[in-house]
Amino acid sequence: MAGWWVIISLGIALSPLAWLLPSRRQRGRMDMRLRARRLGLAMQLSPENWPHWLERPLPVSCPQYHRARPHGRTDAWCYWQAQPGEWLDRWREPCSDPRLAEHLARLPADVYKVEATPRMIALCWGEGGDEAELEQVRAALQALA
């Protein structure tokens, strides 16, 4: 009988340690972020203020993948993916630049936003995919930088 008490006591003592271990989903995201870093992308969690007209469920804090743009770029733009494949600007107008629209169309369905400033290009991604989707994100950021 005393052996059972020892086992139960050890289980109770060690159970909080299980809470510290990352879940399978968290480990997958960490692996994705490490692969992105190896590909030359930077990532940060950024709080987002989404447009009121986006109807899909959106996270409050979103992983933002970004890279620097070459010196001398002056264009700035921002597009949100309202539905998979439907990219709209802040006035809800579709992307009119054919080169940009081609790159946006190749992005995964869980990319919420792509934004360019003179200094960097960034996109907010739900990280729901695999390495193939990470490669699509990398290729788009590289082409649009």
C-alpha contacts under 8 A as a table, 3 or more apart, distances in Angstrom:
res1	aa1	res2	aa2	distance
1	M	4	W	5.48
1	M	5	W	6.88
2	A	5	W	5.18
2	A	6	V	6.45
3	G	6	V	5.13
3	G	7	I	6.36
4	W	7	I	5.10
4	W	8	I	6.08
5	W	8	I	5.06
5	W	9	S	5.90
6	V	9	S	5.08
6	V	10	L	6.13
7	I	10	L	5.16
7	I	11	G	6.16
8	I	11	G	5.04
8	I	12	I	6.21
9	S	12	I	5.16
9	S	13	A	6.08
10	L	13	A	5.00
10	L	14	L	5.98
11	G	14	L	5.26
11	G	15	S	5.84
12	I	15	S	5.39
12	I	16	P	7.85
13	A	16	P	7.10
14	L	17	L	5.51
14	L	18	A	7.29
15	S	18	A	5.43
15	S	19	W	7.30
16	P	19	W	5.35
16	P	20	L	7.12
17	L	20	L	5.31
17	L	21	L	7.03
18	A	21	L	5.45
19	W	22	P	7.74
22	P	25	R	7.93
22	P	26	Q	5.66
22	P	27	R	6.10
23	S	26	Q	5.11
23	S	27	R	6.17
24	R	27	R	5.11
24	R	28	G	6.16
25	R	28	G	5.06
25	R	29	R	6.35
26	Q	29	R	5.15
26	Q	30	M	6.20
27	R	30	M	5.05
27	R	31	D	6.15
28	G	31	D	5.12
28	G	32	M	6.19
29	R	32	M	4.97
29	R	33	R	6.18
29	R	127	E	7.00
30	M	33	R	5.14
30	M	34	L	6.23
31	D	34	L	5.10
31	D	35	R	6.21
32	M	35	R	5.17
32	M	36	A	6.18
32	M	127	E	7.79
32	M	130	D	7.79
32	M	131	E	7.37
32	M	134	L	7.65
33	R	36	A	4.96
33	R	37	R	6.21
33	R	43	M	7.14
34	L	37	R	5.07
34	L	38	R	6.35
35	R	38	R	5.05
35	R	39	L	6.34
36	A	39	L	5.01
36	A	40	G	6.48
36	A	41	L	5.31
36	A	42	A	7.16
36	A	43	M	7.97
36	A	134	L	7.11
36	A	138	R	7.82
37	R	40	G	5.14
37	R	41	L	5.03
37	R	42	A	5.92
37	R	43	M	7.75
38	R	41	L	7.35
39	L	138	R	7.42
40	G	67	R	7.80
41	L	65	Y	6.47
41	L	66	H	6.02
41	L	67	R	5.81
41	L	138	R	7.21
42	A	65	Y	5.66
42	A	66	H	5.40
42	A	67	R	6.28
43	M	63	P	6.61
43	M	64	Q	5.51
43	M	65	Y	4.45
43	M	66	H	6.29
44	Q	63	P	5.77
44	Q	64	Q	5.36
44	Q	65	Y	6.72
45	L	61	S	6.18
45	L	62	C	5.47
45	L	63	P	4.50
45	L	64	Q	5.87
46	S	61	S	5.44
46	S	62	C	5.48
46	S	63	P	6.31
46	S	64	Q	6.27
47	P	60	V	5.94
47	P	61	S	4.32
47	P	62	C	6.31
48	E	60	V	6.04
48	E	61	S	6.05
48	E	62	C	6.84
49	N	60	V	7.76
50	W	54	L	7.20
50	W	58	L	7.82
51	P	54	L	5.86
51	P	90	R	7.52
52	H	55	E	7.87
54	L	82	A	5.81
55	E	82	A	7.24
56	R	82	A	7.40
56	R	83	Q	7.85
59	P	62	C	5.91
62	C	124	C	6.07
62	C	125	W	6.92
62	C	126	G	6.98
63	P	124	C	5.68
63	P	125	W	5.86
63	P	126	G	6.79
63	P	127	E	7.67
64	Q	122	A	6.43
64	Q	123	L	5.48
64	Q	124	C	4.41
64	Q	125	W	6.37
65	Y	122	A	5.56
65	Y	123	L	5.46
65	Y	124	C	6.42
65	Y	125	W	7.34
66	H	120	M	6.87
66	H	121	I	5.56
66	H	122	A	4.09
66	H	123	L	6.42
66	H	141	L	7.30
67	R	120	M	5.74
67	R	121	I	5.68
67	R	122	A	6.64
67	R	141	L	7.03
67	R	142	Q	7.92
67	R	145	A	7.44
68	A	119	R	5.98
68	A	120	M	4.29
68	A	121	I	6.36
68	A	145	A	6.98
69	R	73	R	7.10
69	R	118	P	6.95
69	R	119	R	5.34
69	R	120	M	4.82
69	R	121	I	6.51
69	R	145	A	4.79
70	P	73	R	6.40
70	P	119	R	7.41
70	P	145	A	7.00
71	H	118	P	7.93
71	H	119	R	7.35
72	G	118	P	7.56
73	R	118	P	5.15
73	R	119	R	7.39
74	T	117	T	7.51
74	T	118	P	4.89
75	D	116	A	7.38
75	D	117	T	6.64
75	D	118	P	6.00
76	A	115	E	7.55
76	A	116	A	5.05
76	A	117	T	4.53
76	A	118	P	6.14
77	W	115	E	5.79
77	W	116	A	5.30
77	W	117	T	6.87
78	C	89	D	6.10
78	C	90	R	7.46
78	C	113	K	7.24
78	C	114	V	5.77
78	C	115	E	4.17
78	C	116	A	6.28
79	Y	87	W	5.88
79	Y	88	L	5.26
79	Y	89	D	4.59
79	Y	90	R	7.14
79	Y	95	C	7.66
79	Y	113	K	5.72
79	Y	114	V	5.42
79	Y	115	E	6.40
80	W	87	W	5.46
80	W	88	L	5.36
80	W	89	D	6.30
80	W	90	R	7.90
80	W	112	Y	5.69
80	W	113	K	4.34
80	W	114	V	6.51
81	Q	84	P	6.42
81	Q	85	G	6.78
81	Q	86	E	5.49
81	Q	87	W	4.46
81	Q	88	L	6.36
81	Q	111	V	7.01
81	Q	112	Y	5.26
81	Q	113	K	6.14
82	A	86	E	5.70
82	A	87	W	6.21
82	A	88	L	6.78
82	A	112	Y	7.75
83	Q	86	E	5.15
83	Q	87	W	7.59
83	Q	109	A	7.85
84	P	108	P	7.98
84	P	109	A	4.94
84	P	110	D	7.78
85	G	104	L	7.65
85	G	105	A	5.58
85	G	109	A	7.08
86	E	94	P	7.36
87	W	94	P	5.76
87	W	95	C	6.26
87	W	101	A	7.96
87	W	104	L	7.40
88	L	91	W	7.51
88	L	92	R	4.91
88	L	93	E	5.16
88	L	94	P	4.52
88	L	95	C	6.15
89	D	92	R	5.10
89	D	93	E	5.47
89	D	94	P	6.46
89	D	95	C	7.01
90	R	93	E	7.39
95	C	98	P	7.71
95	C	100	L	7.47
95	C	101	A	5.95
96	S	101	A	7.17
97	D	100	L	5.37
97	D	101	A	5.98
98	P	101	A	4.99
98	P	102	E	6.07
99	R	102	E	5.27
99	R	103	H	6.69
100	L	103	H	5.31
100	L	104	L	6.19
100	L	144	L	7.50
101	A	104	L	5.01
101	A	105	A	6.03
102	E	105	A	5.27
102	E	106	R	6.79
103	H	106	R	5.39
103	H	107	L	6.99
103	H	140	A	5.85
103	H	143	A	7.84
103	H	144	L	7.81
104	L	107	L	5.47
104	L	140	A	7.46
106	R	136	Q	6.86
106	R	140	A	7.78
107	L	111	V	6.77
107	L	133	E	7.63
107	L	136	Q	6.03
107	L	137	V	6.29
107	L	140	A	7.29
108	P	111	V	5.76
108	P	129	G	7.88
108	P	133	E	6.25
108	P	136	Q	7.40
108	P	137	V	7.70
109	A	112	Y	7.89
110	D	125	W	5.91
110	D	126	G	5.25
110	D	127	E	7.23
110	D	128	G	6.77
111	V	114	V	7.78
111	V	123	L	7.02
111	V	124	C	5.78
111	V	125	W	4.22
111	V	126	G	6.14
112	Y	123	L	7.42
112	Y	124	C	5.51
112	Y	125	W	5.96
112	Y	126	G	7.49
113	K	123	L	5.39
113	K	124	C	5.19
113	K	125	W	7.49
114	V	121	I	7.54
114	V	122	A	5.82
114	V	123	L	4.24
114	V	124	C	6.62
115	E	121	I	5.88
115	E	122	A	5.33
115	E	123	L	6.15
116	A	119	R	7.85
116	A	120	M	6.00
116	A	121	I	4.41
116	A	122	A	6.37
117	T	120	M	5.38
117	T	121	I	6.33
120	M	145	A	7.16
121	I	141	L	6.62
121	I	144	L	7.31
121	I	145	A	5.96
122	A	141	L	7.35
129	G	132	A	7.57
129	G	133	E	5.61
129	G	134	L	7.38
130	D	133	E	5.49
130	D	134	L	6.50
131	E	134	L	4.88
131	E	135	E	6.21
132	A	135	E	5.09
132	A	136	Q	6.43
133	E	136	Q	4.90
133	E	137	V	6.27
134	L	137	V	5.05
134	L	138	R	6.16
135	E	138	R	4.97
135	E	139	A	6.01
136	Q	139	A	5.15
136	Q	140	A	6.15
137	V	140	A	5.24
137	V	141	L	6.17
138	R	141	L	5.23
138	R	142	Q	6.06
139	A	142	Q	5.14
139	A	143	A	6.05
140	A	143	A	5.14
140	A	144	L	5.97
141	L	144	L	5.25
141	L	145	A	5.88
142	Q	145	A	5.34
